[in-house]
Amino acid sequence: MSKTIGQKLKEIRDRLKISTTEMSKRCGITVQKINFYELDKGMPTIPTLQKLAKGLDCTIFDIIDEPLGRTQSKCIHASKCMFYNREIQGEETNDY
């Protein structure tokens, strides 16, 4: 079963070993709003997703692809798209 956007945000935050307070500082989003999204009480807008991705040093795709049901094996662009080759920790391949 795929994860929700809130679950993905929490997973990425946990991998980085940062608190919601630290995430708030990095993303420029209040702790309350981060909790709101992590608990799946609402959906972040695209500008908010951009802030979250920048603060978590990942891409929007790292946050939304799985919740949308997309995986590398299903996406027709997987062989061309650098984002499918990127690790959450920020390591990029030289495919781009």
Secondary structure, DSSP 8 states (H G I E B T S, - for coil): ----HHHHHHHHHHHHT--HHHHHHHHT--HHHHHHHHTTSS---HHHHHHHHHHTTS-HHHHHTTTTT--TTT-TTTTT-GGGG--TTS---S--
